[in-house]
Amino acid sequence: MKNLHDLTPGLIVDDSTAAGLLSDPTLGGNFDTKSGTLKWVRLRVLLKMPVQLSAAIWLVSLVVVALTIAPLFETAANVQNLELRFLAPFSLDHGWLNVLGADGLGRSELGQLIVGTRTSFLIAGGVVVVSATIGSAIGMLCGYAGGWVDASLMRLADVIVALPTLLLALAVLFVLGTSIVNLVIVLALSRLPVYMRTAEAQTRSLRERTFVEASRSLGASSRRIIVNDIAPLVLPTVLTLAMLELAGVILAAAGLSFLGLGLQRPDVDWGTLVADGRSYLTVAWWLTVFPGVAIALTALAGNLLANWVRAMGDPNQSGRLVAKIMPKRNREPVDK
């Protein structure tokens, strides 16, 4: 069979996915190199999966809102008008900004949801980036060094796992105060062990491989081996894990805000909106329902998209997905 990079020059794809796409038994080692390259396989598969595609569209839309639209509504979302107190939703009599109603101080519910989108994604993204970067770095160091370094840092990870997230958040936020930065620190600290253990396990299995031994015999330093040889093979798994963690972080941040341990006004996220509206649930249900629906849909979309990413990264599952979704006429035998 032709070499993968001969078939798809310039393709950036992990080896396991490539192996699954080209050699899975359901494909019979066939792939149409005329109608498209492997570079577009994942996108074409996603476009033919309506549920996962809807999840991706929802998440991308929220990111666009958080980055471009939310800064424009920060002032409008905090404008108080007691004449609009508990204004019911689905009416344009007071402008489109109040189409989802208003809270007890007459603030626009839609405006607060938009601003809360930015805050929620800022917290979730910050937590995932910090915990994934630090955790995977520590994990690769532990897995490569072994010995007492590995044992001591993995025991530290066990200690962090043993501490309940709410108890850890209560202790840290009581000392440091509630803010976006402190909330990111607390949640990132509680999720470090996930990345540490994943990176450590993979590095430990890779450090005795032939290519690592070859680099070591040529005089490469440990830092060079970890950065150049091991990290590229560990990062795809870490990225998939980060996608899975994103939805969980959004739920955790919302839960802390709901319990009063998260953000406080004037900062607002979806959890804060749910907490503010629970006292008025019988008279103003929209104050709790709309942010609650946003949290549920985002968590569901994140999990659906993460499962798709994980499936496409698995050799067997990726091959079966391509075989099931891509028409047979689009797959032609590859020269052997």
ROLO-399794 format. One record per residue (C-alpha): residue number from 1; x, y, z. Coordinates in pm, whole numbers, plus 50000, padded with zeros to 5 digits. Last residue first. Layout:
% ROLO-399794
<seq=NUM | c1=X | c2=Y | c3=Z>
...
***
This chain:
% ROLO-399794
<seq=336 | c1=49952 | c2=49815 | c3=49677>
<seq=335 | c1=49763 | c2=50071 | c3=49479>
<seq=334 | c1=49469 | c2=50216 | c3=49673>
<seq=333 | c1=49127 | c2=50076 | c3=49585>
<seq=332 | c1=48850 | c2=50329 | c3=49534>
<seq=331 | c1=48618 | c2=50480 | c3=49789>
<seq=330 | c1=48367 | c2=50744 | c3=49685>
<seq=329 | c1=48145 | c2=50487 | c3=49511>
<seq=328 | c1=48118 | c2=50309 | c3=49843>
<seq=327 | c1=47939 | c2=50606 | c3=49997>
<seq=326 | c1=48105 | c2=50755 | c3=50308>
<seq=325 | c1=47889 | c2=50710 | c3=50619>
<seq=324 | c1=47929 | c2=50348 | c3=50722>
<seq=323 | c1=48284 | c2=50290 | c3=50598>
<seq=322 | c1=48400 | c2=50625 | c3=50736>
<seq=321 | c1=48242 | c2=50551 | c3=51074>
<seq=320 | c1=48387 | c2=50199 | c3=51076>
<seq=319 | c1=48737 | c2=50329 | c3=51008>
<seq=318 | c1=48711 | c2=50591 | c3=51279>
<seq=317 | c1=48585 | c2=50336 | c3=51532>
<seq=316 | c1=48868 | c2=50090 | c3=51473>
<seq=315 | c1=49157 | c2=50337 | c3=51470>
<seq=314 | c1=49029 | c2=50556 | c3=51757>
<seq=313 | c1=49083 | c2=50927 | c3=51710>
<seq=312 | c1=48761 | c2=50969 | c3=51513>
<seq=311 | c1=48570 | c2=50806 | c3=51798>
<seq=310 | c1=48728 | c2=51037 | c3=52056>
<seq=309 | c1=48641 | c2=51343 | c3=51849>
<seq=308 | c1=48283 | c2=51217 | c3=51813>
<seq=307 | c1=48257 | c2=51152 | c3=52187>
<seq=306 | c1=48385 | c2=51504 | c3=52251>
<seq=305 | c1=48125 | c2=51649 | c3=52016>
<seq=304 | c1=47842 | c2=51472 | c3=52199>
<seq=303 | c1=47981 | c2=51563 | c3=52542>
<seq=302 | c1=48022 | c2=51930 | c3=52452>
<seq=301 | c1=47676 | c2=51947 | c3=52298>
<seq=300 | c1=47517 | c2=51796 | c3=52611>
<seq=299 | c1=47704 | c2=52037 | c3=52840>
<seq=298 | c1=47608 | c2=52331 | c3=52620>
<seq=297 | c1=47244 | c2=52226 | c3=52599>
<seq=296 | c1=47217 | c2=52177 | c3=52977>
<seq=295 | c1=47387 | c2=52507 | c3=53064>
<seq=294 | c1=47175 | c2=52704 | c3=52814>
<seq=293 | c1=46858 | c2=52532 | c3=52941>
<seq=292 | c1=46945 | c2=52636 | c3=53296>
<seq=291 | c1=47015 | c2=52992 | c3=53182>
<seq=290 | c1=46665 | c2=53007 | c3=53026>
<seq=289 | c1=46480 | c2=52819 | c3=53302>
<seq=288 | c1=46601 | c2=53015 | c3=53602>
<seq=287 | c1=46501 | c2=53375 | c3=53520>
<seq=286 | c1=46226 | c2=53242 | c3=53291>
<seq=285 | c1=46025 | c2=53108 | c3=53586>
<seq=284 | c1=45935 | c2=53454 | c3=53710>
<seq=283 | c1=45655 | c2=53424 | c3=53967>
<seq=282 | c1=45701 | c2=53069 | c3=54097>
<seq=281 | c1=46076 | c2=53057 | c3=54035>
<seq=280 | c1=46141 | c2=53390 | c3=54203>
<seq=279 | c1=46391 | c2=53273 | c3=54466>
<seq=278 | c1=46556 | c2=53044 | c3=54206>
<seq=277 | c1=46630 | c2=53337 | c3=53975>
<seq=276 | c1=46949 | c2=53468 | c3=54132>
<seq=275 | c1=47101 | c2=53118 | c3=54157>
<seq=274 | c1=47018 | c2=53037 | c3=53793>
<seq=273 | c1=47168 | c2=53368 | c3=53680>
<seq=272 | c1=47482 | c2=53306 | c3=53887>
<seq=271 | c1=47523 | c2=52964 | c3=53727>
<seq=270 | c1=47501 | c2=53114 | c3=53379>
<seq=269 | c1=47778 | c2=53362 | c3=53451>
<seq=268 | c1=47782 | c2=53707 | c3=53607>
<seq=267 | c1=48040 | c2=53952 | c3=53730>
<seq=266 | c1=47867 | c2=54259 | c3=53883>
<seq=265 | c1=47777 | c2=54064 | c3=54094>
<seq=264 | c1=47936 | c2=53760 | c3=54252>
<seq=263 | c1=48114 | c2=53471 | c3=54087>
<seq=262 | c1=48149 | c2=53129 | c3=54244>
<seq=261 | c1=48094 | c2=52995 | c3=54595>
<seq=260 | c1=47730 | c2=53103 | c3=54620>
<seq=259 | c1=47589 | c2=52754 | c3=54565>
<seq=258 | c1=47468 | c2=52844 | c3=54215>
<seq=257 | c1=47808 | c2=52995 | c3=54135>
<seq=256 | c1=47979 | c2=52671 | c3=54237>
<seq=255 | c1=47735 | c2=52466 | c3=54029>
<seq=254 | c1=47780 | c2=52687 | c3=53723>
<seq=253 | c1=48157 | c2=52646 | c3=53747>
<seq=252 | c1=48121 | c2=52267 | c3=53780>
<seq=251 | c1=47878 | c2=52244 | c3=53486>
<seq=250 | c1=48107 | c2=52449 | c3=53262>
<seq=249 | c1=48404 | c2=52240 | c3=53378>
<seq=248 | c1=48225 | c2=51916 | c3=53291>
<seq=247 | c1=48146 | c2=52038 | c3=52941>
<seq=246 | c1=48510 | c2=52127 | c3=52878>
<seq=245 | c1=48648 | c2=51804 | c3=53027>
<seq=244 | c1=48563 | c2=51590 | c3=52723>
<seq=243 | c1=48733 | c2=51837 | c3=52491>
<seq=242 | c1=49036 | c2=51840 | c3=52720>
<seq=241 | c1=49049 | c2=51459 | c3=52707>
<seq=240 | c1=49060 | c2=51471 | c3=52327>
<seq=239 | c1=49339 | c2=51728 | c3=52343>
<seq=238 | c1=49533 | c2=51519 | c3=52595>
<seq=237 | c1=49506 | c2=51211 | c3=52372>
<seq=236 | c1=49637 | c2=51406 | c3=52074>
<seq=235 | c1=49914 | c2=51557 | c3=52294>
<seq=234 | c1=50077 | c2=51230 | c3=52401>
<seq=233 | c1=50232 | c2=51131 | c3=52068>
<seq=232 | c1=50369 | c2=51479 | c3=51991>
<seq=231 | c1=50496 | c2=51504 | c3=52354>
<seq=230 | c1=50711 | c2=51191 | c3=52341>
<seq=229 | c1=50969 | c2=51249 | c3=52069>
<seq=228 | c1=51039 | c2=51622 | c3=52038>
<seq=227 | c1=50950 | c2=51768 | c3=52378>
<seq=226 | c1=51020 | c2=51464 | c3=52598>
<seq=225 | c1=51334 | c2=51363 | c3=52408>
<seq=224 | c1=51468 | c2=51718 | c3=52404>
<seq=223 | c1=51413 | c2=51759 | c3=52779>
<seq=222 | c1=51581 | c2=51426 | c3=52850>
<seq=221 | c1=51886 | c2=51534 | c3=52651>
<seq=220 | c1=51973 | c2=51376 | c3=52318>
<seq=219 | c1=52306 | c2=51192 | c3=52316>
<seq=218 | c1=52259 | c2=50974 | c3=52009>
<seq=217 | c1=52188 | c2=50675 | c3=52235>
<seq=216 | c1=51897 | c2=50864 | c3=52393>
<seq=215 | c1=51747 | c2=50944 | c3=52055>
<seq=214 | c1=51772 | c2=50579 | c3=51953>
<seq=213 | c1=51622 | c2=50463 | c3=52283>
<seq=212 | c1=51328 | c2=50697 | c3=52226>
<seq=211 | c1=51280 | c2=50564 | c3=51871>
<seq=210 | c1=51294 | c2=50205 | c3=51997>
<seq=209 | c1=51025 | c2=50243 | c3=52262>
<seq=208 | c1=51122 | c2=50231 | c3=52629>
<seq=207 | c1=50994 | c2=50580 | c3=52709>
<seq=206 | c1=50664 | c2=50526 | c3=52528>
<seq=205 | c1=50472 | c2=50315 | c3=52781>
<seq=204 | c1=50575 | c2=50540 | c3=53070>
<seq=203 | c1=50485 | c2=50845 | c3=52863>
<seq=202 | c1=50133 | c2=50714 | c3=52803>
<seq=201 | c1=50070 | c2=50643 | c3=53171>
<seq=200 | c1=50215 | c2=50974 | c3=53284>
<seq=199 | c1=50016 | c2=51178 | c3=53032>
<seq=198 | c1=49686 | c2=51022 | c3=53140>
<seq=197 | c1=49766 | c2=51037 | c3=53512>
<seq=196 | c1=49873 | c2=51400 | c3=53506>
<seq=195 | c1=49584 | c2=51504 | c3=53282>
<seq=194 | c1=49318 | c2=51369 | c3=53519>
<seq=193 | c1=49518 | c2=51467 | c3=53828>
<seq=192 | c1=49516 | c2=51840 | c3=53732>
<seq=191 | c1=49138 | c2=51869 | c3=53738>
<seq=190 | c1=49091 | c2=51996 | c3=54096>
<seq=189 | c1=49373 | c2=52248 | c3=54052>
<seq=188 | c1=49215 | c2=52384 | c3=53734>
<seq=187 | c1=48881 | c2=52430 | c3=53914>
<seq=186 | c1=49037 | c2=52623 | c3=54199>
<seq=185 | c1=49268 | c2=52836 | c3=53984>
<seq=184 | c1=48991 | c2=52922 | c3=53735>
<seq=183 | c1=48766 | c2=53031 | c3=54022>
<seq=182 | c1=49046 | c2=53246 | c3=54160>
<seq=181 | c1=49094 | c2=53417 | c3=53824>
<seq=180 | c1=48720 | c2=53477 | c3=53772>
<seq=179 | c1=48683 | c2=53627 | c3=54118>
<seq=178 | c1=48569 | c2=53520 | c3=54463>
<seq=177 | c1=48807 | c2=53583 | c3=54752>
<seq=176 | c1=49156 | c2=53443 | c3=54809>
<seq=175 | c1=49109 | c2=53285 | c3=55154>
<seq=174 | c1=48741 | c2=53190 | c3=55134>
<seq=173 | c1=48785 | c2=53103 | c3=54765>
<seq=172 | c1=49058 | c2=52851 | c3=54849>
<seq=171 | c1=48881 | c2=52675 | c3=55136>
<seq=170 | c1=48535 | c2=52669 | c3=54976>
<seq=169 | c1=48675 | c2=52555 | c3=54642>
<seq=168 | c1=48862 | c2=52266 | c3=54805>
<seq=167 | c1=48549 | c2=52163 | c3=54995>
<seq=166 | c1=48338 | c2=52187 | c3=54679>
<seq=165 | c1=48589 | c2=51987 | c3=54476>
<seq=164 | c1=48601 | c2=51706 | c3=54732>
<seq=163 | c1=48963 | c2=51623 | c3=54827>
<seq=162 | c1=49059 | c2=51262 | c3=54747>
<seq=161 | c1=49147 | c2=51354 | c3=54389>
<seq=160 | c1=49396 | c2=51614 | c3=54515>
<seq=159 | c1=49557 | c2=51358 | c3=54746>
<seq=158 | c1=49583 | c2=51104 | c3=54465>
<seq=157 | c1=49756 | c2=51364 | c3=54247>
<seq=156 | c1=50007 | c2=51422 | c3=54526>
<seq=155 | c1=50065 | c2=51047 | c3=54534>
<seq=154 | c1=50136 | c2=51066 | c3=54161>
<seq=153 | c1=50390 | c2=51341 | c3=54228>
<seq=152 | c1=50572 | c2=51134 | c3=54490>
<seq=151 | c1=50581 | c2=50806 | c3=54295>
<seq=150 | c1=50691 | c2=50959 | c3=53964>
<seq=149 | c1=50970 | c2=51160 | c3=54122>
<seq=148 | c1=51069 | c2=50866 | c3=54343>
<seq=147 | c1=51138 | c2=50642 | c3=54047>
<seq=146 | c1=51011 | c2=50732 | c3=53701>
<seq=145 | c1=51178 | c2=51012 | c3=53508>
<seq=144 | c1=50987 | c2=50966 | c3=53180>
<seq=143 | c1=50642 | c2=50904 | c3=53328>
<seq=142 | c1=50680 | c2=51172 | c3=53593>
<seq=141 | c1=50799 | c2=51437 | c3=53347>
<seq=140 | c1=50523 | c2=51345 | c3=53102>
<seq=139 | c1=50264 | c2=51374 | c3=53381>
<seq=138 | c1=50397 | c2=51708 | c3=53502>
<seq=137 | c1=50375 | c2=51854 | c3=53152>
<seq=136 | c1=50032 | c2=51696 | c3=53095>
<seq=135 | c1=49899 | c2=51847 | c3=53418>
<seq=134 | c1=50044 | c2=52193 | c3=53363>
<seq=133 | c1=49915 | c2=52235 | c3=53009>
<seq=132 | c1=49586 | c2=52047 | c3=53053>
<seq=131 | c1=49503 | c2=52217 | c3=53384>
<seq=130 | c1=49578 | c2=52567 | c3=53257>
<seq=129 | c1=49410 | c2=52529 | c3=52916>
<seq=128 | c1=49103 | c2=52348 | c3=53052>
<seq=127 | c1=49051 | c2=52594 | c3=53339>
<seq=126 | c1=49096 | c2=52899 | c3=53117>
<seq=125 | c1=48856 | c2=52765 | c3=52857>
<seq=124 | c1=48589 | c2=52688 | c3=53116>
<seq=123 | c1=48626 | c2=53024 | c3=53291>
<seq=122 | c1=48626 | c2=53227 | c3=52970>
<seq=121 | c1=48344 | c2=53012 | c3=52834>
<seq=120 | c1=48125 | c2=53087 | c3=53135>
<seq=119 | c1=48217 | c2=53456 | c3=53137>
<seq=118 | c1=48146 | c2=53504 | c3=52767>
<seq=117 | c1=47816 | c2=53319 | c3=52787>
<seq=116 | c1=47719 | c2=53517 | c3=53097>
<seq=115 | c1=47740 | c2=53838 | c3=52893>
<seq=114 | c1=47497 | c2=53692 | c3=52639>
<seq=113 | c1=47269 | c2=53552 | c3=52909>
<seq=112 | c1=47272 | c2=53887 | c3=53088>
<seq=111 | c1=47168 | c2=54067 | c3=52770>
<seq=110 | c1=46888 | c2=53817 | c3=52707>
<seq=109 | c1=46759 | c2=53855 | c3=53063>
<seq=108 | c1=46749 | c2=54234 | c3=53031>
<seq=107 | c1=46768 | c2=54404 | c3=53369>
<seq=106 | c1=46443 | c2=54524 | c3=53526>
<seq=105 | c1=46565 | c2=54489 | c3=53883>
<seq=104 | c1=46371 | c2=54169 | c3=53953>
<seq=103 | c1=46474 | c2=54017 | c3=53621>
<seq=102 | c1=46367 | c2=54096 | c3=53264>
<seq=101 | c1=46200 | c2=53908 | c3=52979>
<seq=100 | c1=46342 | c2=53694 | c3=52701>
<seq=99 | c1=46245 | c2=53946 | c3=52430>
<seq=98 | c1=46390 | c2=54227 | c3=52643>
<seq=97 | c1=46673 | c2=54314 | c3=52403>
<seq=96 | c1=46420 | c2=54305 | c3=52120>
<seq=95 | c1=46254 | c2=54623 | c3=52241>
<seq=94 | c1=45994 | c2=54698 | c3=52509>
<seq=93 | c1=45687 | c2=54578 | c3=52318>
<seq=92 | c1=45884 | c2=54292 | c3=52162>
<seq=91 | c1=45725 | c2=54018 | c3=52375>
<seq=90 | c1=45837 | c2=53660 | c3=52426>
<seq=89 | c1=45932 | c2=53695 | c3=52793>
<seq=88 | c1=45741 | c2=53840 | c3=53089>
<seq=87 | c1=45877 | c2=54158 | c3=53252>
<seq=86 | c1=45974 | c2=54079 | c3=53608>
<seq=85 | c1=46053 | c2=54446 | c3=53680>
<seq=84 | c1=46024 | c2=54648 | c3=53358>
<seq=83 | c1=45928 | c2=54971 | c3=53537>
<seq=82 | c1=46220 | c2=54904 | c3=53771>
<seq=81 | c1=46466 | c2=54977 | c3=53491>
<seq=80 | c1=46824 | c2=54870 | c3=53563>
<seq=79 | c1=47098 | c2=54873 | c3=53299>
<seq=78 | c1=47338 | c2=54585 | c3=53366>
<seq=77 | c1=47289 | c2=54400 | c3=53034>
<seq=76 | c1=47316 | c2=54724 | c3=52837>
<seq=75 | c1=47667 | c2=54790 | c3=52969>
<seq=74 | c1=47810 | c2=54447 | c3=52888>
<seq=73 | c1=47620 | c2=54417 | c3=52561>
<seq=72 | c1=47896 | c2=54506 | c3=52313>
<seq=71 | c1=48152 | c2=54285 | c3=52489>
<seq=70 | c1=47914 | c2=53986 | c3=52449>
<seq=69 | c1=47886 | c2=54009 | c3=52069>
<seq=68 | c1=48234 | c2=53928 | c3=51939>
<seq=67 | c1=48414 | c2=53673 | c3=52155>
<seq=66 | c1=48133 | c2=53521 | c3=52362>
<seq=65 | c1=47882 | c2=53526 | c3=52075>
<seq=64 | c1=48132 | c2=53361 | c3=51840>
<seq=63 | c1=48211 | c2=53099 | c3=52104>
<seq=62 | c1=47840 | c2=53036 | c3=52157>
<seq=61 | c1=47785 | c2=52990 | c3=51783>
<seq=60 | c1=48078 | c2=52747 | c3=51763>
<seq=59 | c1=47929 | c2=52543 | c3=52047>
<seq=58 | c1=47582 | c2=52528 | c3=51890>
<seq=57 | c1=47718 | c2=52450 | c3=51543>
<seq=56 | c1=47931 | c2=52167 | c3=51683>
<seq=55 | c1=47636 | c2=52017 | c3=51870>
<seq=54 | c1=47419 | c2=52041 | c3=51558>
<seq=53 | c1=47691 | c2=51862 | c3=51359>
<seq=52 | c1=47708 | c2=51589 | c3=51624>
<seq=51 | c1=47334 | c2=51530 | c3=51597>
<seq=50 | c1=47322 | c2=51563 | c3=51217>
<seq=49 | c1=47606 | c2=51317 | c3=51139>
<seq=48 | c1=47678 | c2=51354 | c3=50764>
<seq=47 | c1=47860 | c2=51685 | c3=50805>
<seq=46 | c1=48077 | c2=51529 | c3=51075>
<seq=45 | c1=48193 | c2=51252 | c3=50840>
<seq=44 | c1=48285 | c2=51509 | c3=50575>
<seq=43 | c1=48476 | c2=51718 | c3=50830>
<seq=42 | c1=48665 | c2=51416 | c3=50961>
<seq=41 | c1=48756 | c2=51298 | c3=50613>
<seq=40 | c1=48872 | c2=51636 | c3=50486>
<seq=39 | c1=49248 | c2=51599 | c3=50537>
<seq=38 | c1=49218 | c2=51234 | c3=50442>
<seq=37 | c1=49209 | c2=51349 | c3=50085>
<seq=36 | c1=48911 | c2=51388 | c3=49857>
<seq=35 | c1=48741 | c2=51260 | c3=49543>
<seq=34 | c1=49058 | c2=51123 | c3=49384>
<seq=33 | c1=49224 | c2=50965 | c3=49688>
<seq=32 | c1=48927 | c2=50735 | c3=49746>
<seq=31 | c1=49015 | c2=50503 | c3=50027>
<seq=30 | c1=49049 | c2=50130 | c3=50043>
<seq=29 | c1=49235 | c2=49917 | c3=50298>
<seq=28 | c1=48942 | c2=49680 | c3=50318>
<seq=27 | c1=48731 | c2=49957 | c3=50459>
<seq=26 | c1=48557 | c2=49738 | c3=50711>
<seq=25 | c1=48891 | c2=49575 | c3=50792>
<seq=24 | c1=49039 | c2=49909 | c3=50908>
<seq=23 | c1=49365 | c2=49972 | c3=50724>
<seq=22 | c1=49345 | c2=50317 | c3=50574>
<seq=21 | c1=49115 | c2=50509 | c3=50804>
<seq=20 | c1=49221 | c2=50326 | c3=51118>
<seq=19 | c1=49590 | c2=50363 | c3=51047>
<seq=18 | c1=49546 | c2=50734 | c3=50983>
<seq=17 | c1=49357 | c2=50773 | c3=51307>
<seq=16 | c1=49627 | c2=50591 | c3=51501>
<seq=15 | c1=49908 | c2=50783 | c3=51336>
<seq=14 | c1=49779 | c2=51128 | c3=51427>
<seq=13 | c1=49684 | c2=51360 | c3=51145>
<seq=12 | c1=49852 | c2=51656 | c3=50978>
<seq=11 | c1=49827 | c2=51611 | c3=50603>
<seq=10 | c1=50078 | c2=51810 | c3=50396>
<seq=9 | c1=50083 | c2=51549 | c3=50124>
<seq=8 | c1=49791 | c2=51307 | c3=50137>
<seq=7 | c1=49859 | c2=50989 | c3=49938>
<seq=6 | c1=50236 | c2=51011 | c3=49960>
<seq=5 | c1=50200 | c2=51097 | c3=50329>
<seq=4 | c1=50005 | c2=50778 | c3=50387>
<seq=3 | c1=50263 | c2=50557 | c3=50214>
<seq=2 | c1=50117 | c2=50353 | c3=49932>
<seq=1 | c1=50000 | c2=50000 | c3=50000>
***
